[in-house]
Amino acid sequence: MKKTFWLEKWEENQIGFHQAEYNPFLTQLWPDLVGDSREDVLVPLCGKSKDMVYLHEHGHKVVGVELAQKALKEFFQEQKIEYRVEGHSYTNKDYELWCDDIFTLDPKGFDAIKFVYDRAALVALPEDMRMDYAKWLIALPHVERILLVVFEFASEVGPPFSIQLSDLKRYFGEAFQIELKKEVEFSGEKVHIHQDKIDKITYKAYFLSKKKRP
Ligand SMILES: C[S@@+](CC[C@H](N)C(=O)[O-])C[C@H]1O[C@@H](n2cnc3c(N)ncnc32)[C@H](O)[C@@H]1O
């Protein structure tokens, strides 16, 4: 998937992936994922997701990475949050959103990150980029747990791409325990994922927990 694909989507406002409300898996599962911890959260491929506001309201500093400048500007404007631009970062004391291709950043620089929230990030990437993305997350020095929201459906077309547990095991299995926490199935008219005809889609939320090294 080329950078221009996403930048054009933002320029043309073709952002059907954007959700006006908090993701229900996030609100249902986040407290269970982090317990009492208020450590920093990374939102990779963050778009202008309102979920970042939820994470901030639950006491976390939010660190995002997003290709499109337009997305980051719109995030702060729509949420009515003051920000300043410092080089590639759109920031204030609560948010640090990097306008970059995530693959050009060194994960070792994100050493305060304990948690990751991935909604519509892994599924946005084609197979050949997913393994690199997983390696990037695995290389975060202090990552402990990830809330990962994916879709499963009977089509190879994407983005978004269908991701199964067997794929997750391949990408993350060496470093993380993978646990399915919740799933919701939709069929009929509610299935508008992309141009390919799909009869049924299952939304799945997984917890990924870093395996302890002996
Ligand atoms: C499907 S959208 C999901 C956005 C957000 N997670 C949400 O839930 O609304 C994928 C986003 O990833 C961004 N993106 C794609 N490739 C990227 C990359 N290599 N580095 C950073 N952002 C990227 C796109 O611009 C797009 O905003």
The ligand as an SDF file (V2000), in Angstrom:
LIG
                    3D

 27 29  0  0  0  0  0  0  0  0999 V2000
   -8.0060    2.5360    8.1080 C   0  0  0  0  0  0  0  0  0  0  0  0
   -7.3120    4.0170    8.6910 S   0  0  0  0  0  0  0  0  0  0  0  0
   -7.5640    3.8460   10.4460 C   0  0  0  0  0  0  0  0  0  0  0  0
   -7.3540    5.1120   11.2330 C   0  0  0  0  0  0  0  0  0  0  0  0
   -7.6340    4.9800   12.7310 C   0  0  0  0  0  0  0  0  0  0  0  0
   -6.8910    3.9220   13.3480 N   0  0  0  0  0  0  0  0  0  0  0  0
   -9.1150    4.8230   12.9810 C   0  0  0  0  0  0  0  0  0  0  0  0
   -9.5060    3.8760   13.6800 O   0  0  0  0  0  0  0  0  0  0  0  0
   -9.8890    5.6660   12.5140 O   0  0  0  0  0  0  0  0  0  0  0  0
   -5.5830    3.7350    8.4790 C   0  0  0  0  0  0  0  0  0  0  0  0
   -4.7460    4.9900    8.7140 C   0  0  0  0  0  0  0  0  0  0  0  0
   -3.3700    4.6640    8.6620 O   0  0  0  0  0  0  0  0  0  0  0  0
   -2.6590    5.6890    8.0260 C   0  0  0  0  0  0  0  0  0  0  0  0
   -1.4350    5.0520    7.5310 N   0  0  0  0  0  0  0  0  0  0  0  0
   -1.3350    4.1370    6.5340 C   0  0  0  0  0  0  0  0  0  0  0  0
   -0.0750    3.7160    6.3920 N   0  0  0  0  0  0  0  0  0  0  0  0
    0.6560    4.3560    7.3320 C   0  0  0  0  0  0  0  0  0  0  0  0
    2.0300    4.3600    7.6910 C   0  0  0  0  0  0  0  0  0  0  0  0
    2.9210    3.5790    7.0340 N   0  0  0  0  0  0  0  0  0  0  0  0
    2.4440    5.1350    8.7080 N   0  0  0  0  0  0  0  0  0  0  0  0
    1.5600    5.9230    9.3710 C   0  0  0  0  0  0  0  0  0  0  0  0
    0.2370    5.9810    9.0690 N   0  0  0  0  0  0  0  0  0  0  0  0
   -0.2120    5.2180    8.0610 C   0  0  0  0  0  0  0  0  0  0  0  0
   -3.6170    6.2050    6.9610 C   0  0  0  0  0  0  0  0  0  0  0  0
   -3.3450    7.5150    6.5620 O   0  0  0  0  0  0  0  0  0  0  0  0
   -4.9640    6.0790    7.6750 C   0  0  0  0  0  0  0  0  0  0  0  0
   -5.3020    7.2640    8.3370 O   0  0  0  0  0  0  0  0  0  0  0  0
  1  2  1  0
  2  3  1  0
  2 10  1  0
  3  4  1  0
  4  5  1  0
  5  6  1  0
  5  7  1  0
  7  8  2  0
  7  9  1  0
 10 11  1  0
 11 12  1  0
 11 26  1  0
 12 13  1  0
 13 14  1  0
 13 24  1  0
 14 15  1  0
 14 23  1  0
 15 16  2  0
 16 17  1  0
 17 18  1  0
 17 23  2  0
 18 19  1  0
 18 20  2  0
 20 21  1  0
 21 22  2  0
 22 23  1  0
 24 25  1  0
 24 26  1  0
 26 27  1  0
M  CHG  2   2   1   9  -1
M  END
$$$$
